[in-house]
Amino acid sequence: MSASIEEIQSCVREALGDVREVIVEDLTGGGDHFRIQVHSPVFVGKPLLEQHRLVQSALRSFLDSGKIHAIEVKTVPIES
């Protein structure tokens, strides 16, 4: 059981709304360890921890089900 890059991108875009870019890299080739970079104005003015929690929350169902075992998150606040 694993998550696809497309599923992750779609889930993040749907949850956060105004997302300019979602870059997902499968770190092990097994579909359960990912590096995720999200570029969005949603992050502007929010502390880094809150930005990361927004992304983690978007992926909560994948994390809880075990489809994703580990994520490395990078958020990039961009002006509208």
N, C-alpha and C positions, 0 to 999 in steps of 0.2 A: 504494500500500500504506500503510494507516494503521491506527491503533488507535481503538476506540470508547471513550467514557467508561465505558460499562458493563463492557467487557473489563478496563479498568484497575482499576476499583473491585473487580471480582471477583478479579482477580489479587492485589491488595494484601490483601484480606480473607483469601483462602486462604493466602497465605504467612505473614502475621503472626498469624493466629488471632484473638486478642481485640482486635477493632477496633470502636470505637463509631461512628465516622463517617469516611467518605472523601469529600472534596469534590474534584471534578476539573473544571477549566475548560480548554477548548480555546482557547489564546491567539491562534491565527491563523485558525481555521476550517478549516485543512487537515488536522487530525487527526494532526499529528506534533509539535506544540509544546504542552506542557501545564503548568498549575499544579496541583499536587496537595497537598492538606492532609489529614493523617491524624491522627485523635484516638484514642489508645490507651494503656492502662496498660502495654503492652509497653515503652514508652519511659521509664517512670519509673526514675530512677537512672542512666540511660545518658547519656553525653556526646552533644551535638548531632550531632557527626560520625557517631557510631555509629548514632544514630536515622536519619539520612539514608541511611546505607549500607544499613540494613535495607530501606528503601523502594526504593532503587535496585536492590538484590539481587532484590526481589520482581518488579521490572520488567525484569530482565536480558534475558530472551528478546525482549521488544519492542525494547529498545535495541540488542541485537546484530543483530537482523534488519532494523533500519532503520524498523520500524513507528513507533517514537518517535525523533525526532531530538533533542529537548531537553525537559528537565523542570526545573521550579522546585519545590522541595520545602519544605513547612512541616510540622513535626511538633508535635503538642500532647500532652505527657504528661498523662494524667489518672489519678487514683486509682481503684482498683477500687470 
